[in-house]
Every structure is written in structure tokens, then in C-alpha cells.
Amino acid sequence: MARGNTRQRIQDVALELFAEQGYEKTSLREIAERLDVTKAALYYHFKTKEDIIIGIFQDLTRPMDELLAWAAEQPRTLETKREILRRYQLCLLAAAPLFRFMHENQATVRELSIGLTFKERLLALYEFIEQPEAPMKDRVRAMSAVFTLHAGTFFMQNEEDDPEERQEAVLGVALDLIEQAHRA
């Protein structure tokens, strides 16, 4: 198996175990056992659990980094803000396992470097959609648009409805909020 495939397999299994047992309660030995490899083979790719989660984080948040780079080159128009929200929703959906892990392991994530890195990305995203001179109410609307995408993606995932319809509704609410904020 190619190195890239092994690395991906380790990350997938580790994320699965972290979700099942929690990050703190999962050992490298358990990850190796689930993969049916030796700890030495695991160490070849990752020295620590944090190295594994950082690798997962980097891989799954690459689209968000690309979104931020794209947004930095765009004018601060309402259509740009709408497109940022549309693209961010796709980033969230693509990285759902990672965000589920982050939500379920919040205390641990705060202690890991990925917690700060993610917060920095969120703040950068917010800067592209808010208007600093806007009234507080409209700045809150802009931030709420981002959190609407989070809430709709992760907290409503167990709703018994059509997932596409739900995501469309979530995006619609986020777009309504950004439109109201932008009008100010």
C-alpha cells in the first residue's frame, strides 16, 4: 500500500476511534490494533495522537484555506459575501467528521494547536463578511450567518427530513442574515 494510502487509513481509523471513545481515551496502541499493524509501523507515519489529528485537520481544512485565499482577492460586495457562505457550507459538509470530532472533544481541542488554528480561520472568514463600521446588530448578524451554517450542519444532522432540503434551508437563513447585515 502506498504511503499516502496508509497515512489516510491511519487518519480514518483514528478519527473513528476518537469519535467512539474520545480523543483522551484512545491510545496509539488501539489505533495500531484496529489497523492490524505494529506501533512501529504507526510511528513511521505519526509520532503522536496530536500529529494524527493535526494531519486530519490540515487535510480536511485545505478547502477552507483555499476559500480564505479566494476571499482575500474579492471585492467586499454582497454577492462575494453570499458566495463565501455558499463555499463555506461546502467546506463544512466535506469536513463533517472532523467538525463532529471537534464538537464532541471541545475541551481537548482547546488544548491542541488545532483549536487555535481553527479559531483563527473562523475569525478570518468573519472579517470577509462583516463590515467593521456597521452597527453592532449587523455585525452580530454577519457572525450569526456563519454560526447558522455550523448549527444547521451539525446540530440538525439527526433531523428526519431531506438532508439536501435542510442544507438549502440553512444556507437560505445564513444568506438572509448576511443580506440584512450588508444593507446597513
For each residue, the residues with C-beta under 8 A, 3 or more apart:
1: 5 6 9
2: 5 6
3: 6 7 45
4: 7 8
5: 1 2 8 9
6: 1 2 3 9 10 45
7: 3 4 10 11 45 46 55
8: 4 5 11 12
9: 1 5 6 12 13 35
10: 6 7 13 14 31 35 42 45 46 52
11: 7 8 14 15 52 55 56 59
12: 8 9 15 16
13: 9 10 16 17 31 34 35
14: 10 11 17 18 26 31 49 52 53 56
15: 11 12 18 19 56 97 98 101
16: 12 13 19 20 34
17: 13 14 20 21 26 30 31 34
18: 14 15 21 22 23 26 53 101 105
19: 15 16 97 100 101 104
20: 16 17
21: 17 18 25 26 30
22: 18 25 26 104 105 108
23: 18 26 49 53 101 105 108
24: 105 108
25: 21 22
26: 14 17 18 21 22 23 30 31 49
27: 30 31 49
28: 31 32 39 42 43 46 48 49
29: 32 33 39
30: 17 21 26 27 33 34
31: 10 13 14 17 26 27 28 34 35 42 49 52
32: 28 29 35 37 38 39 41 42
33: 29 30 36
34: 13 16 17 30 31
35: 9 10 13 31 32 42
36: 33
37: 32 41 42
38: 32 41 42
39: 28 29 32 42 43
40: 43 44
41: 32 37 38 44 45
42: 10 28 31 32 35 37 38 39 45 46
43: 28 39 40 46 47
44: 40 41
45: 3 6 7 10 41 42
46: 7 10 28 42 43 49 51 52 55
47: 43 51
48: 28 51 52
49: 14 23 26 27 28 31 46 52 53
50: 53 54 112 113
51: 46 47 48 54 55
52: 10 11 14 31 46 48 49 55 56
53: 14 18 23 49 50 56 57 101 112 114
54: 50 51 57 58 112 113 114
55: 7 11 46 51 52 58 59
56: 11 14 15 52 53 59 60 98 101
57: 53 54 60 61 98 114 117 118
58: 54 55 61 62
59: 11 55 56 62
60: 56 57 63 94 95 97 98
61: 57 58 64 65 91 95 98 118 121
62: 58 59 65 66
63: 60 66 67 87 90 91 94 95
64: 61 67 68 88 91 95 121 125
65: 61 62 68 69 121
66: 62 63 69 70
67: 63 64 70 71 84 87 88 91 125
68: 64 65 71 72 121 124 125 128
69: 65 66 72 73
70: 66 67 73 74 87
71: 67 68 74 80 84 125 128
72: 68 69 128
73: 69 70
74: 70 71 77 80 83 84 128
75: 80
76: 80 81 128 131
77: 74 80 81
78: 81 82 178 179 182
79: 82 83
80: 71 74 75 76 77 83 84 128
81: 76 77 78 84 85 128 129 178 182
82: 78 79 85 86 175 178 179
83: 74 79 80 86 87
84: 67 71 74 80 81 87 88 125 128 129
85: 81 82 88 89 129 145 146 149 171 174 175 178
86: 82 83 89 90 171
87: 63 67 70 83 84 90 91
88: 64 67 84 85 91 92 125 146 149
89: 85 86 92 93 149 153 167 170 171 174
90: 63 86 87 93 94
91: 61 63 64 67 87 88 94 95
92: 88 89 95 96 99 149 150 153 154
93: 89 90 96 153 167
94: 60 63 90 91
95: 60 61 63 64 91 92 98 99
96: 92 93 99 100 153 154 157
97: 15 19 60 100 101
98: 15 56 57 60 61 95 101 102
99: 92 95 96 102 103 150 153 154
100: 19 96 97 103 104 154
101: 15 18 19 23 53 56 97 98 104 105 109
102: 98 99 105 106 109 114 115 118
103: 99 100 106 154
104: 19 22 100 101
105: 18 22 23 24 101 102 108 109
106: 102 103 109 110
107: 110 111
108: 22 23 24 105 111 112
109: 101 102 105 106 112 114 115 118
110: 106 107 115
111: 107 108 115
112: 50 53 54 108 109 115
113: 50 54 116 117
114: 53 54 57 102 109 117 118
115: 102 109 110 111 112 118 119
116: 113 119 120
117: 57 113 114 120 121
118: 57 61 102 109 114 115 121 122
119: 115 116 122 123
120: 116 117 123 124
121: 61 64 65 68 117 118 124 125
122: 118 119 125 126 146
123: 119 120 126 127
124: 68 120 121 127 128
125: 64 67 68 71 84 88 121 122 128 129 146
126: 122 123 129 130 142 143 146
127: 123 124 130
128: 68 71 72 74 76 80 81 84 124 125
129: 81 84 85 125 126 142 145 146 178 181
130: 126 127 134 138 139 142 143 181
131: 76 134 138 139 142 181 182 184
132: 139
133:
134: 130 131 138 139 142 181 184
135: 138 139 184
136: 139 140
137: 140 141 184
138: 130 131 134 135 141 142 180 181 182 184
139: 130 131 132 134 135 136 142 143 181
140: 136 137 143 144
141: 137 138 144 145 177 178 180 181
142: 126 129 130 131 134 138 139 145 146 177 178 181
143: 126 130 139 140 146 147
144: 140 141 147 148 177
145: 85 129 141 142 148 149 174 175 177 178 181
146: 85 88 122 125 126 129 142 143 149 150 174
147: 143 144 150 151
148: 144 145 151 152 170 173 174 177
149: 85 88 89 92 145 146 152 153 170 171 174
150: 92 99 146 147 153 154 155
151: 147 148 154 155 156 170
152: 148 149 155 156 166 167 169 170 171 173 174
153: 89 92 93 96 99 149 150 156 157 167 170
154: 92 96 99 100 103 150 151 157
155: 150 151 152
156: 151 152 153 159 166 170
157: 96 153 154 163
158:
159: 156 166
160:
161: 165 166
162: 165 166
163: 157 166 167
164: 167 168
165: 161 162 168 169
166: 152 156 159 161 162 163 169 170
167: 89 93 152 153 163 164 170 171
168: 164 165 171 172
169: 152 165 166 172 173
170: 89 148 149 151 152 153 156 166 167 173 174
171: 85 86 89 149 152 167 168 174 175
172: 168 169 175 176
173: 148 152 169 170 176 177
174: 85 89 145 146 148 149 152 170 171 177 178
175: 82 85 145 171 172 178 179
176: 172 173 179 180
177: 141 142 144 145 148 173 174 180 181
178: 78 81 82 85 129 141 142 145 174 175 181 182
179: 78 82 175 176 182 183
180: 138 141 176 177 183 184
181: 129 130 131 134 138 139 141 142 145 177 178 184
182: 78 81 131 138 178 179
183: 179 180
184: 131 134 135 137 138 180 181
